[in-house]
Amino acid sequence: MKSKSGRYSVYIKPLFCLVDLLILNFAINFFEVNIANYTLFSLYTSAIWIILSFKNEFYNTERYSKIIQILASIIRQFLIFALILYAFIGFFKQPGISRFEMGKYLISIIVLITFFKFLIRFLLLKYRKVFGGNIRRVVVIGDNKKINQLIKLFNTRQEFGYRFQKQFCVKEESFDLESCFDYIVENEIDEVYCSIAELSNNQLKEIVSFTDNNLKILKFIPDNKDIFTKKLIFNYYGYVPVLSFREIPLDVTLNKFAKRSFDILLSLAVLIFILSWLTPLLAILIQFESRGPVFFKQKRNGIDYKEFYCLKFRSMKPSNSANQATRGDDRVTKVGRFIRKTSIDELPQFINVLKGEMSVVGPRPHMVKHNEEFLQRVDKFMVRHFVKPGITGLAQVSGFRGEIETQQDIINRVKYDIFYIENWSLLLDIKIIVLTVLNAVQGEEKAY
């Protein structure tokens, strides 16, 4: 299984944000605003800017976004920022601040941020067109007016960074979905665009299943055919309407940054205040009951199906068997039974989180051999690998943790994982963590 390549450019949007923060903090030095505490002002404006950008999705402009959309986003951002900026005077009781100089500072940052936003965007468009960087390989399935308009846009607007590879004509007698799928895999295609009008419902289901299970992005050229009940995401590429089947909040760079920051802070807290003293104590107890390593590591599949070593405190006697523990398993030690019941054995995975291999909350990673098995048994199983795996997850706090005893267990787990992926928020992560701690204190039936 190959992971998707070049799907997202994680450094572009943070670059925009960094430039804006530098402008906010350095421009103030050129005006006689008479601020008593520049450090406080800098922290205040930076924090407000980041929060507003997050709420207004200020940096969520796409490669195909129109200039009018960007200008509307800038106006919305600064209208709110201006009010909060002047609130600094009353909130921190600094009547000596010059309102006039503050106004000049505000106008200057509006001009500078707008200028650099369009400058970086212009340079990025040129980079895609001239040097062929930051590209996504695409194929289209269908042959009609809108499809041909889209292909023309891909070929003429190279600054968008889409590289058209092949068109599959459904109406031709030689058309075969399996050959189409083979081409997509062999040529490492990133995105698939389909004409809804030309495909049967069964063919659409096959395409949806294939793209989900192979980590490809699927988008539709819409018509009036009713194929899905869920809300689709609607965008324009030039004048061509395009629908995206699945929206993943963690593909948004600011969301990804917020989650990563939360992961790092929580992991450091656990390592410093819990694992620093708990690890030596558990090491003595584990070694006392059965000789062997304190930690147990096992290959798991993470984001983009990449393999990594998942860490745990060893809870079983050393054995050549790599099978998952089952109810009444005699390999589990007395100490192991306790730390598994309370989920303490999972705490070393905070090291995996710091390394960037896992997140605190996300779909639980399975053993590699189990993934290969579930991939064949459960449709859309691969969707779980669009995000980093977690120490805990929505499925686990909803009663689907531990051993997979029936087919329905894994189906339900995947259902909850996909819901989490499509509805992520930081508040949902916090809720899952709280429920995990409560379950650990109470003990869980399937934690054996």
N, C-alpha and C positions, 0 to 999 in steps of 0.2 A: 504493500500500500504506500503510494507516494503522497507526500503532503502537498498542499497547495502552495504554489510559488508566487511571490510578488503580489499577494492579494491586497495588502494594505501597506502604506508608507507611514510608519509609526513616528518618524521624526519631523514630518512636515508641519503638522498643526502645533506641536510644542514649540517649533521654531517661530511661528507666527506669535505665539503667546509670549515667548521670551523677548522678542523684539519690542512688543508693546509694553512689557513691564520695564524694560530698560528706558524706553522713552518716558514713561510715567515718572520714574525715579530720578532721571537726570535733567529733564526739562525744568523742574521746579527750581533748580539752582540758577537759572537765568532770569528769575523774576524776584522782586523785592516784596515777597508775600509777608515777611515778618512772622515766620512760624517759629514758635518757641522750641519745639522738639521735632527735628527733622526725621529722626528714627521712627518715632511714633507715627508721623504723617506717612512715611514710606510704607510701614507695615499696614496702616489703615487702607491706603489707596490700593496697595497690591492685593490685599485680601479681598476688598470689595470688588476689584476688577475681576479676579479669578472666580469669585462666587457669581457675579453677574454674567460672566462669559459662560459659565456652566449652565446657568438657568436659561439664558437667552440663546444657547447653542451658537454663540458668536463665531466659533472657529469651525463649525460644521459645514462650511461651504465645500461643495464637491468640485471635481475637475470640470464638470459640465454646467456649473452654476452660472446664471446670467449676472451681468454687472448690476442690474436694477435690484436683484435679490441681495447682493452684497451691500449695496448702498442702504437698502432698507434695514439690513442687520446692523450697520454702523449707526444709523440714526436712532434705532431702538436702544442700542447699547449706551450711547452717550446721553440720551434724554434722562435715563435713570441714573447714570453715573454722575451727571452734573448735580442732581438734587442731593445725592448722598455725599458728594464732595463738599458742598457748602454746609452740609449737616455737621461736618467735622468741627466747624467754628463753635457751634453751640454745644455739641456733645462733649467736647474736651475743654470747653470754657476758655477759648482763646480769642477774646474780643479785639486784640491788637492786630489780627490778621487783616490785610488789605483786601477788601472784596474786589476792588478793581484789578489788582495784580493777579488775584485768583482767577478772575475772568479771562485775563490775557493768557494765563497758564492753561486754562481749559481750552481756549481756542487753539492754542499752539499744539496741544496734544491731539486734538481732533484732526488738525491738518496733517501732523506728522504720522499719526497712526494710519490715517486713511491713505496717505502717500505710500508708506512702506508696505501696507497691506496689498495695494495694487502693484507695487514694484516687485515684491516677492512673488506674487501670483504671475506677473508677466515673465519673470525670470524662470519660474517653474514651467510655464507653458512652453517657453523657448527651449528649455532643457529637454522636455519630452520630444519636441519636434526635431531639434537639431541633433541631439546626442542619443535619442532613443532610450532614455532612462525612465524609470518609474512607470513602466508599461504593464498592461494587462492583456493577455492573449484571449481572443474571443472567437467563437463560432456562432453562426446563426442557423436556425432550423426553420425553413419556410421560404416561399418565393412569392411575394406580392408587392404592392406599391410601397407600403410602409416599411417592409423588410428591406427593400432596395434603397429606400431613403436612408435607413439606418446604416447600411453598408457604405453608401456614399459618404455619410457623415464620418464614419470610422476612417475611411481612406483619405478624405480631404481635410478633416480637422485633426491632424496628427498631434496637435498640442494637447488634446484631451488624454493622450497616452493609451489609446486602445489600438491594438494591432489585430486587424481582421485576418483570420487564418483560412477559414473555409465556410462555404454555404452548402447546406444539405437541403435539396429540393424534395419535399414530401411527395409531390405529385408524380415524380419519376418512378417508373417501375422498378428501378434498381435500388430505390431507397430502402434502407434497412437500419433500424435503430441500433442493433448490435455493432454494426460497422461504424456507426456514428459514435457510439460509446468508446469503441476501441481507439478511434482517432483522437478523441478528447483525452483519454488516459495517456496514450503514447506521445502526444505532442504537448502535454502538460498545459492544457487549456485552463484558464482561470475562470472565465465566465461564459455562460451559455444563454443565448437569446432565442426565444421561441415565438412563432406566430400561433396564437391560440386558435385562430379560425381554421387552420389547415390540419390540425391534429385531432385525433379522436380522444375521448376521455381516457381510454386505456393507454394510449400512447403517452398522454400527458402524465398519467400516473407513473408509467415506467421511467419517464424523464425525471420527474420529481424524485423518485426513489433513487435513481442512479446518481443524480447530483448530490443529494443528501448523503448517500453512503460513500461518496468519493470526494467529499469536501470541495465541491464546485459551486460557484454562485450561479443561481438560475434566475433569469428575468424574462418577462413576457411582453410581447407587443400586443396590446389589448384589442378586443372587439367586444361584442355583446354576448359571447358564450359564457354561461354561468358554470364555472368549474370549481371554485372554492368558496367556502362561506366565510373564511377569515378575512380580515382587513388586509389589503395589499398596499404597498408603498408606491406612490405615484410620483414620477419625475419626468422632466423633459430633457432630452438630448437634442439641443437645437430646437427644432419644431416637431421632433418625433416623440410621442408619448411612450414611456417605458414603465412597466410594473415590476417591482421586486417582490419575490414570494416571501422572503423571510428577512425581518429586521432584527439585528442583534445589537442591543444597547452597548455591549462591551467592544464593539467595533469603533465606537466613538472615542477619539483619543482622550478627551477630558474625562470620560467615564473610566477608561482604562487607567488613566493617571490616578484618579481618586481611589479606585479599587487597589491599585498597586501600593499607593501610599498607606492606605489602611492596613494592608497585609504586612507591610514592613514594620509599621509601628506596633501592631499587635504581636507580631512574631518576636520582635526585640524584647517586648515586655514579658512574654512567656519565657524566653530564653534566660533573661536576667533574673526575673523574680521567681520562677518555678523550676525550670530545668537545671539551673546552676546548682541548686542543692538537692533536687530530687534525683538527678542522674547518678551521683555517687551512692546515694542510699539504695536505689533500685539495683545498681550494679552489684552491690554486696549481696542483696537478697537473691538476685537471679543466679549469681555464681554459687551461692551457698546451696541452692536447691539442685542446680544442674550445671556442670562445667560447660563452658562454651562462650561465644561472644555475647556482649551485652546488647548490641544492636543487631537487628535482622534487616537485610535489604533484599528487595525483590524487584525485578523488572516490571514496569507498568507502562501503559501507553498514555501519553499526555496530549497537550494541544497539538493539533495537526497530525495526530497519531504518532508523534515522536516518542521513542522509548527513553525512560529514565529509571534510576534506582530509587524506589520509595522506601523510606526509613521507618522502622518501628523498634520499640523495645522488644527483645526476644521474649515470647510468652510460651514457647513450646520447647521440648527437648530437642537437641540437635538430631536431625534426621535427613536421609536422602530424599524423602518424599517432599514434593513441591505442591502438594494438594492443599486446598483451603481447609481450615479447621471446620469440622462438623459437630453437631450436637453430641456430647459425650465423648469427644475425641480424647484418647488416653495420652496423646502427645502433649497436651496442654498441662503445664505445671500448676501447682497451687498458687504461686505468685502470679503466673500468667493468667489464671482464671480471674483473679481479682483485677488486674490491670486491663484485661479485655472487657470485663463487665463495666468498668468505670471509664473505658476509652483512654486510659492513661498510656496504653501502648502506642497510641497514635501521635503522642506529643512530639517525638523527634521529627515528624513531618513539617514542623515549623522551620526546620533547617532547609527542607525542600522548598518551602515558601520563600525564604530569604534568597535562595539560589535562583528563584524565578521559575522553577519547574512546576510549582503548584500554587494554588491560592488557598486562603483560609476556607472559603466557601466556594463550592463548585461541584460538578458531577464527580462522584468517587471513581478513582482510577481502578480498573480491573487488571488482573493478571493477563499477560500477553496471550496465553493459550485460551483463556476464557473469552477475550475480545474476539479472537478468530472464530470461536464457536458462536458467540452471540451475534456477530456480524451476519452469519448465515441464517440465524433463526429470527431475528427481530428487525423489522423494517425501520429505517431512519436511525438505527443504532449509532451510526457514525456522526450524527449531528452533535452528540455529546462532546466531540473532539474539536468543535469550533472554539472552545474556551479552555482555559487551564483547569485541570482537575482540582478538587478541593479536599481538605481534611474532613470536612463535613459538607452536607448538601441538603437541599430541600427534600429529596427522596428519603434520606436517612432520618430526618426528623418527622417524616410523614409515615413511618412504620416500615420502610423498605430498606433496611440496612442488613448487613451480615450475609449469610449463606443464601444463594439462589436455590430455593427448593422446588419451585414450579415455574412453568413458562410464564404464568401471569405475574410472578415476582419481577422478572426482568422487564416485562412489558410495562408494568406500572413504574418501575424505576426510570426507564427511558422517558416515559410520559412526563414525570415530574421534572426530570433533568431538562427536557426541551422547554417546558413551561418556564423554568428558572432562567434558561439562556435567553428566551424571548422577552422576559419580563423583569430582568435584573434591575435592582436599585440598591444603593448603599443601605437603605433602611431594611430591605429584605435580607441582606447579608447579616445585619445586626440581629434581626429577629431570629434567623436560623442559628446564629451563634448562641443566643440566650436559650433557645429551646434545646440545643445540644448540651449545654452545661446542665440544664435542669434534668435532661434524660440521663446524663452521666451520674448525677447525684442520686437519682431514683433507681438507676440500674435498668437495663433493657433486656427483654426476654431473648432477643436474638443475638445478644452480645456474648457469644461463647467461643 
